[in-house]
Amino acid sequence: MSASYTAEDRQRAYAQLAADKAVLADKGWFPATSGNMSIRLGNDPISKDKPSYHFAITASGKDKSVHTPEDYLIVNEQGKPIEATSLKPSAETLIHCELYRLTGCGAVYHVHTVYNNVISEHYGDQGTVPIQGVELIKALNIWEENAEIRVPIVPNYADIPSIAQLVEGALNREVPGILLRNHGIYAWGATPFEAKRHVEAFEFLFEYLYRKLLLRG
């Protein structure tokens, strides 16, 4: 069964991506054209009976601090453009595909920062980043007193399909984010608002943890 969406869905997704991209670019989270963002189109849930879906994603190689009519394109559940276009989807589109398939989320935002790179390398051999008792954990919809989370880390390979194959085994469904070691964070949410909130929360938590480690020497 094919995915369905309207022209209004497309335009709404493009407008939301532009707005959120501007905010995150102003924070310096897309250095040197890095990072990518996507929003799933339509409201159909993803399931074994309805495995098809489309999403809008940032085009590869674009300066995300600049806004043009060719910043985004639409791809299917295999990460392939659904229309003839000179634009290329992000090189990491297959990771977005896996996150949509596994979580049924509505948006995936991926940023590169010094803090998430350093923290992912520091805890890389452990396979997760442990964070406990920090207020911003609540922004991830985790409300337990003195909550502890463990953010999964997967190796960063040049071959993107090899990374995509690792996502399912690493995913922690209670934590809406996954780190690529020495690369960046993927955060997702049911809506673009949630995805943006989650990526901002993760970045606060990574900076907090980095500074705490420095204080401990």
Steps between C-alpha positions, in 0.01 A plus 500: 500500500644838401544789740269799469549871563371827362668803346416680824685230697807559286493876536436478872798266542727725293396806701557319832840372388599851395394649833671235714809494279542873551485462878746211514734659245514813716629279781784385273379140493538451122869582440639460147162384352483211751183369660161418357132529587186325383124506557265215410206593280139407565345347807493131407668284766789278392438129546571165336170539317581860399878510457507782244558861595653817364701767675649838422874517563775758464695479176865396515779757493292807584612779731229476764545860609372603156143447376418423136209336310717189453580414861270195525363207305257213555619139531328168562552237769809378312655847499449547126370827350143458381534758222763580240738750661859619485503511880652218702356399836733506797761225491353375830143467376500124564543565873189719491318217321588257777396740775162559337449127445595405855339783696216626279612853588404816314836678472874430533759774561876435486768749609878505539649677801829494687320384815322203345819397319718514812244326720434225245874434478550509878230237556534326164650177630218471753235520227280748687522842663368486861330816626317523834316756707508790253183708465504505118445124491135594551500661154534145364164407661677317783359618832634259765669650805879506452450331162792336325521455126750327278535647154606229252820542296563322171827492305543749218586333171553655158248246367160636605309170446736340753396762757131463416521127570615574856218737592239239591732315738616820672165677529367576847130571454488698825765743376419693179858533381799306373861615464743420223844489653707809418221614270174629648160439658180386333194607697140433407149574614135446417499853358763746376448697823594190701800419282634853541439494877675165528808601303531818708464297820765252395742777416446663842559162666818433302641843584406453867673162509808635322538786747440268794776271379734800470426605859584149618829522315 
